[in-house]
């Protein structure tokens, strides 16, 4: 059993930054691949970023490369998403997710077993 709580979302102007946090309880995160997804109105939930157990390896969808950074602090049982140079098209609900199996790509929604409630990010022009 693992519970995830996202925080840090809000309303910002284009070009500004936000840092999302995902705090876990019930299990330590060090054994699991972690991911961030987002879902905009009228769109499917899409992959944003993933990070390996140690934090050594990361993967991003093309639209956020160079702007977003995923990181983790296993001692604090927390994963982060630093979002810089935000664009209106980044507006979405952002979800943190946990994959309990290591035999995954980490880039598909069905790879993940546990999800947070999501946090709203709105970027104005």
Beta strands, then each sheet from edge to edge (+ up, - down):
strand 1: 3-7
strand 2: 10-13
strand 3: 18-25
strand 4: 33-39
strand 5: 46-51
strand 6: 58-60
strand 7: 68-73
strand 8: 78-83
strand 9: 92-99
strand 10: 114-115
strand 11: 119-124
sheet 1: 1+ 3- 8+ 7-
sheet 2: 2+ 11+ 9- 4+ 5- 6+
sheet 3: 2+ 11+ 9- 10+
end
